Amino acid sequence: MGMIYKRNKTYWIKYYRNGKPYYETTKSDKENDAKRLLKKREGEIAERKLPGIYFDKVTYDDLRAELITDYELNGRKSLNRVNISLMHLDKEFENMRVVNIDTQRIKKYIDKRLAEGVTNGTINRELSALIRMFSIGTQCSPPKVHTPPFIAKLKEAAPRKGFVEWGDFIALRDNLPDYLKGLCTFGYRTGWRVSEITNLKWSEVDLNQNIVTLNPGETENDEGWVVYLDSELKDILVKQWEARKKMRGYSPMFF
């Protein structure tokens, strides 16, 4: 089915699939390495699998593009959130071949993000984007991923205790003055402390990307936080912004 030959000092192999010839370098000057690779490729073809050379050429950028397309075609509302995760993943994996993104490499990425002071929840959202990429890659025709790496998520902190149930909160909020309703809803939905909310600046709000950001050093535990605004939270901040404009530039966030 195939043959081994040399180009300069490097061994190459030639094999056929569906009558089409494939040429592949072994990147080695040892004949035994060439024999092993040729046997592996012939075995894959005999089992009606795609030769590994297909997967060797796929990059992180290829899977990234598939992920974005999937979100756009399905009209997923969390596309902005995914784009934020991708900004961090890009710094680590851009242009990298997918076969080199293994469990060890992903663990190094997690360690790096932890060292940067990022919360487990934020890292888990980034890992979810990566997991989804590999999943889509296996579903492509022909597939772009043969075997996805094992990706373990981090344990997140348990929810705080002592919060009232949503129905009870609504009953309490309905009896508050109007100027307090938005602040209390924002606090209930995000878990932020009163001081963190009242000290929030408009420069930390991005209504186009639907996020609010507190930088490291501005929270009680000195960690940076990002809140992804759903329709209710965004509506609260839009109303506050409209109220700000009526006040001719005086811009308290909630008071």
N, C-alpha and C positions, 0 to 999 in steps of 0.2 A: 504493500500500500504506500510505502514511503521510502525515503532515502536520507542518508546523512552525507554531508559534504562540508568542505572548509572554504571560508573566505578569509584570506590572510591567516591569522592564527586562531580565528574563532570558528567553532562548529555551528552549522545551520542544519535545519531539518526541512524536508519537503514531504507533504502528505496530501491526501485528497479527501474531499467531502462533497458528495453529490456530483462527482465528476470535476469539481473545481479544485485546482491546486492551491495549496497554502505554503508560504515560506516563512520560517520563523527562526530567529537567532536564539541560540542557547545562552549567549553571553558568557560562554565558557570555552577554554581551550582543551577541555578533556572530552575524549570520545565517549566515555561511559556516561557523562552528563547528557550528551546528545542522544544516546540510546535510551536512557530513562525517559527523557522528554518525548521522544518519538513514540515510545511504547504507551506513555500516558495519553498522548493525543489520539492514537489509534484506538485505545480503549474507550475514550470518550465518544468517538465517532461510532464505534461498534455498539455502544449502549444508546445510540441515537441522541446523544447530548451534544450541545454546542462545544466546539473545542475551546479550551481555556483562553486561547488568544483573543477571543471575542471580549471576554471579561477583563483581560489585561489592559485593554485599550480604553475602558470606561473610566471617566474621571468624576470626582466629586461635583464638578461644575455641571456634568451631564445629568446627574441625579437631582441636583438643585433645580435645574431648569424643568425637569419632570414634576417636581414638587410644586413649583409655582404654577405650572400649567394646570395641575390637578386642582389646586385651590381656586384658580380663576374660572375654570370650566364648571366647577360645582358651586360657584358663588359663595364660598365659605367666608363668613364674616370675620374670622380670626386671621385673615391674611396679613393685616398690619402687625399682629403679634408675632406671626411666623417670620416676617421680614426683620423684626428686631432680633429674634433668635439667630437668623441667618447672618446678620452682621457680625456676630461673634464667631459663629462656625466658620465663616469665610476666612477669617484671620488665621485659622489653624489649618484648614483643609483645602483651601483654594488651589486648583490645578493638580491636586494630589490624585494618583490613581486609586480607584476604589479598592483594589486588592490589597493596598497598603494600609487601609483604614481598618485595622483589626481591634480586638478588645483592648490590647495593651496601649495602642495609640489613643484610644478613646479615654482610657483611664488617665493617661497623661494630660489630656485636655481637661478632664474633670479636676484633677489636682491643680492645674494652672488656674482654673476659674475660682476654685476654693481659695487659693492663695491671694487672689485679687479681691477677696472679701464678698464674693457673690453668694447669695442665699441658695440653699438646696432647691427651693421651689423654682427659682429662675433657671438654674442649671437643668432641672428636670424638663422644663419647657423646651430648652435647647436640645436636649437628648431626644425628646419626643419628635422634634422636627427631623432629626437624623434618622431615627427609627422609621419614620414615615417615608423618608427618601429611599431607604433600603427596601421597604415593603413595596413601594411603587416600582422600584427597579426589578424586582422579581416578577412583577405582573406585566412588564412590557413584552412586546412581541417584535423581534426576539428579546428574551430577557437580558437585562443589563447587569444583573446581579445573580450569581449562582447560589452562594450561601451567605446570608447576612451575618455579621458578627454579633456575638452576644453583648447586649448593652444593658447594664443594670442601673436602674435609677436610684437616686439617693433617698434616704428616709427624710421626710419632711416633719417639721414640728407639729405636734398635736394642736388642734384648735383651742383657743383660749376658753376657759370656763367662766360661767357667770353671766353669759349673754342671754337676753330674753329671746323668746321665740319670735319669729317674724310677725305673726298675727298680733302678739302682745305689743310688739314695737310699733306697729301701724296704729294701734289704738292709742298708744302714748303720744306718737307724733302728731296725730290729728288734733290733739289738745294743746299743742305748742303754738306759740306765736309764729307767724309766717316766716319771719327773718331767721328763726332757728331750725326750721324744718329741713332745709337743704344741708346745713352743717351736720345735724344729727343723722340724717340719712347717709351722708358721705362717711361719717365715722362708723356707723353700724355696718355698712357694706364693705369697708376697707379694713376695719380694725385699727385705724390710726388713732393716736391720742389727740386730745383737743388742741394741745400746743402745736402738734405737727400740722394740723389742718389750718389753724388760724395763722400760722407763720408761712403758709404756702404762698408762693409768689406766682404771678401770671407768667413769668419767664420759665417756670417749671411745668407749665401746662401746654400741651400740644393738641389742640382740638382737631387738627387735620389727621394726625396719626392716632388719635384717641388714646393718648397716654398722659399720665402725670408722673413726674420723676422727682424723687428726693435724693440728692447726692449724698455720698458717704460723709458722715460728720454732722448731718442735719437730723438724724433720728436718734432715738434713745440708745440703741445699740451700735450707733455709728456705721451701720450698713446702708448702702444705697438701695432704695426701693423703687419699683416701677409698678404703677397701677394701670391696668388696661380698662378703659372706660366702656361699660356697656351703655345701652341706650338711656337708662335711667340716670346714671352718673353723669353722662355727657350732657343730658338735658339740664341737670342742676347747674353745671358750670357754664353752659350757654346762657342761662337765665342770669347768672351772676355777672357774666361779661356784658350782657345788655344793660343790667343795672349800673355797671361801672361807667358805661358810656354816657348814661343819663346824668351821672355825677360829675361829668366834665373832667375826667382824669383822676379824681380821687379814687383809689382802687383797693379798698380792703376786700379780701377774698370773700368773707362771709359776714362781716359786720360793717 
